[in-house]
Amino acid sequence: MNATEQALQPLFTIGHSNLDGLAFVALLKQHGVQSVGDVRSSPYSQYNPHFNREVLQKALNHDGIEYVFLGDELGARRAERECYENGQAVYERIALMPLFKAGLERIKSEAKKFRIALMCAEKDPLHCHRTILVCRHLKSMGLEIQHIHSDGKLESHAEAERRLLRTLKFSEDDLFRSKFEILTEAYAAQGKKIAFAEDEEAKQREAMRAV
């Protein structure tokens, strides 16, 4: 069997929230995670410094878990100016960026060898771009995705999508639209709610550069 035919490992996501370091590592070990892909654009936490990039990497390596920073490729705060509209990131535009697509391909390639968890800060996967942006597209690449909650329970991506529809009060039964069309609208609506928005000072600087 060559590399292209290797089965993909399950992909996990996790939000560090305000977990302590030991509890975080315990959740990863509970689900056999071998590598953490940090998809935070800025891999630092003001209130939870044990999740700062260098500290976290050292702690994970000590427990035999690899750490990889993927914020440039898969982060929600983008350097590409075309990803913004009126100072807010637009997930549909981010998904078109070559660097983002390269990040997705990297995850798929590495998932042939390792059990990976994509990590960000938000506790609820529905409140985070790891689900609404990144996993939306990884799902279409054939990965089986499970979201790790702080109590250790798993929520499949399909279950998360159904919860998203319920949360936004979208009906799955529509005579005039397919399930794919309904989900597309739901992803767009949730993305607009949670996407990174630059502060007013940054918006003013951008407007001045455009003059």
N, C-alpha and C positions, 0 to 999 in steps of 0.2 A: 504494500500500500504506500503510495507516494504522499508527499506533504499535502497536496491539494485535496486528497481524498480522506484525510484524517478527520475524524469526528470532532465537532466543536464541544468544548467543555461548557457547562452551564455558566452563564454570566450573572454576577450579583451586583447590586448597588447597595450603598449604605450611607447614611448621613451621620456625621459624628455628633452633631448637636452639642449637648453639654455632658456627654458621657465622660467618665474618667478613663484614663488610658488602659487600665486593666480590663475594664468592662468592654471597651472597644475591641481590644485584641481577642478577648474571649468570644465575642460574637463572630469574628472572622474565623477563629479556629473551629467554632461550633459547626460552621458550614464548609470547612475544608478549604478556605481561601488561601491561595499561595502567593498572590500578587495584588497589590492595591494600586489602582490607577487614580491619581488625584486630579480631578477635573475642575478644581477651583482655579479661577483666573489668578487670584492672589492667595497663595497657599499659607496664609497666616490667620491666626485667630486672636483678637484682642482679649477676649474673656476666657479662652481656653488655650493657653500658650503651649500645652502639651501636643496640640495639633499643628503647631508651626512646622513648616516643611522639614527643617533639619532635625528637630527634636523627634518628630514622628518617624522620619526615615530611620533614625538610629534605633528607636524603640521597636519598630517592626522588624528590622534586620536582626535585632537581638532575639526575636521570637521566630526567626526563620522565614519571615514574610518579606517578599520583595516590595520596594516602593518605587513607583514611576510617576514623575510629574507630567501631566497631560493638559495642563491649563492653557498652554498656547494653542494646542490643537482643538481641544474640546471644551474650553472655558466659555462662559456666557458673556464675559466682558471682553469685547473684541477690539483688536488693534485696527482691523479693517473698517475704515470710515463708512463704506457702503453698506455696512450691516445695521446702520442706525437710521431712524426716522424721527425727527423732532426730539433727538436726544435719547430715544429709547431703542434698545436693541430689538431687532425683529428676527425671530427664530427662523422664519422661512428664508431669510436672506443669509443667515449664518450657515444654514444647511447647504448652501450653494458654494461656499468658500472652499477652494482647493485644500487649504490646510485642515479644515474640518473634515473633509472627505478622507484625507490621508490619515487622520486620527481614527476614523471609523475602521478603515482598512487595517490599521495597526492592531486595533482591538480584536478584530476577527482573526487575524493571523496569529496573535498571541494566545487566543482562546483555543487554538489547536493543541497548545502545550500546557497551559496553566488554567487553574480556576481563579478568575479575576473578579475583583470587586471594584466598581467605580465609586469613588468616594467624593462627597461634597459635604456642605455644612448642614443643610436643612434636614430636619428630622423626618418630615412627611415627604415621601417621594413625589407626591403630586404638587408640592410647593417648590420643586427643584428642577433646574434645567437638565439634570442627569436623566430624568424620566421624560419630561415634556419635550425636550430637544434631542438629547443623545440617544436614549433608548428607543425613541420613536423610529429612528432610522436604523439602528442596529437590529431591531425586530425584523425589518424588511430584508436584512442580510442573512436571516436564518438562525439567529442566536436565540436560545432559550434563556429568558431573563427572569430573575427572581430578585425582589426587593427585600432586604433584611431590615426588619423593624427593631426598635430598641429593646423589645422584650424577647427577641430571638426568633419570632415568628416570620415566616416567609409569605410574601404576597406576589403571586405571579404577575407578569406584565399584563396579561389578559384580564386578571382580576383588578389590577390598577386602572386599566382603561374603563372597565365597567363602573368602578367607583368614581372615576372622573365624570362619566356621563351622568351618574346619579347626582354628584355634587353640583354640576352645572345645570341640572334639571333638563338634560337632553334625553329624548326618548329614543330607544333603539329601534322601535317599530315605526317606520315612516314609509308610506306607500310610494312616495315620490323621490326618496333618496336612499342610496345604499348605505350599509354599515360603514364602509370606507369613507363616504362623503360626510357622514355624521361625525365620525371620529376626527376627520380632518378639521371640521369646524370647531370641534371641542378642543383639539390641540391648539388651534390658533387663538381661541378665546382664553384658554388658560395661560398660554405663552404671553399674551398681552398683559395679563394680570401680574405675572411674576417676573417678567424680563427686566434686566438691569436698565435703570434709567439714570442718565448723568444728572449731576446737580445743576442748579440754575446758573451758577457761575461758569461751569464748563459749557453749558449751552450758549451763553453769551460770548465766550471766547470763540466758539465754533462759528457763530453768526458773524462776528467781526472778521474772521479769516475768509469768510465767503464773500464779503463785500469787495 
